[in-house]
Amino acid sequence: EVQLVESGGGLVQAGGSLRLSCAASGVTFDDYVIGWFRQAPGKEREGVSCITGGSGKSYYAESVKGRFTISRDTAKNTVYLQMNSLKSEDTAVYYCAADPIFVRLWMAKSPGYWGKGTLVTVSS
């Protein structure tokens, strides 16, 4: 029922920008928290950002604050992650995720639904 499809990954130079998209189906923004996670080789999966259901409140990992912005387009049922001032450390596979419960997604890092991921490579 729930499907999440990421797009927008690719190769970008350090200091550049990239926008990721998560096209969601089977979910409503009022009922689901949508988040972005990333994982680089040899590193733990990291919660990058999320946006809550009804309130649309956003949360960010400390490492991306001031550089990344999460947003959503209700009409398109799509969540975006605008990434600016990219660093080589941002290189990772980025995953879109969804869960009705904030704590389960952001704290436990165990959302009920995952996309398949999109690769972001930042060259220095």
N, C-alpha and C positions, 0 to 999 in steps of 0.2 A: 504493500500500500504506500509506504513512505519511500520516496526515492530522492536522492541528492546527487546532483551532477555538477562537478566542478569544471571550470574552464578558466583560461586566462594565464596559465603558467607559461613559462618560457625562460629564455636567456636574456638577462639585462645587466648592464654595467653598474658597478657600484656608484651610488649617488642617484641612480635613476629611479623610475617609478613603474609600478605594475598594478593592475587591478584584477583581482580574482573575482569570479562570479560563482555563486552556488544556486543553481536552479532547483527549487524544491517543489515536489508534488506530494500530495497526500498529507500535507501539514497546513496549518493556519498559524499566522504569526501571533495571534492572540493566545494560542494554546501551547506553543513550542518555543523553547530557547534554541537559538541557532548559534553555533560556534565554529571557530576555525582552530584547528590544531596543526602542528607541524612536527615532523620528525626527520632529523638528519642522521646519517650513518654513525653508529656508535653513541648516540645520544638518546636520552629519554624523550618520550613524546611530551610536547609542551603545549599547553593551552595558550593560544595566541590572543584570542578575543572572542567575545560572545555578546549577543544582544538578547535581552529577555523578551518575554511574550507581550503582554498588554502594555506595559510601560515603555518598552523599547529602550531600556537602560543598557548602556554598553559597559563592558569590562575589558581590560587589557592587561597582558603580561607587562611587567616592568620593562622588559627589554625592548618593547615596541612602542611604549607610550610616547606620544608626540610625533610619531612617524607613521603609524598605521591608523586607519579609521574604518570602523565597521558601519554599514548602513543597510537599509533594506528598502525594496520597492514592492509595496503591497500589490499593486496592479500586476506586476510581473511575477510575483511570488519568488523573488530572487533576493539573495543577500550578497553583498559585496564586501570585499576587503581591499581598500585602497592602501597601497604600500608605497611610501615615499622614502627618500633618503636611504635606499637599500644598501645593506652591507653584505659582505661575503658571508657573515655569520647567519644571515637570513636564508641561505641556501638550504632547502629541505623539500620534502614532499608535504604539501599542504592539503589537509583534509577538512571537508565540511562535515558537521555533525549536528544532530538534533535530538532533543529530549524534552518531554513536558516539564521535567523537574530540574530547576537550576542547579541544586546541590549535586545531583547525580551527574550532570554534564561538567560543571566547572570545578567542583571540589573533588569528586570521586573520579573524574575523567573517564567515566563509563557511560557515555550517551547510548541511547538505544539504537540510534541509526547513524551510519557512516556513509560518506561518499567514498569513491575509489581513489581519490587523490589527484593532485596535479603538481607537477614538478616545477619548482622555481630555482633557477640557478643564477647566482649573482657573481659576476666576474669582477676581479679587482684589477 
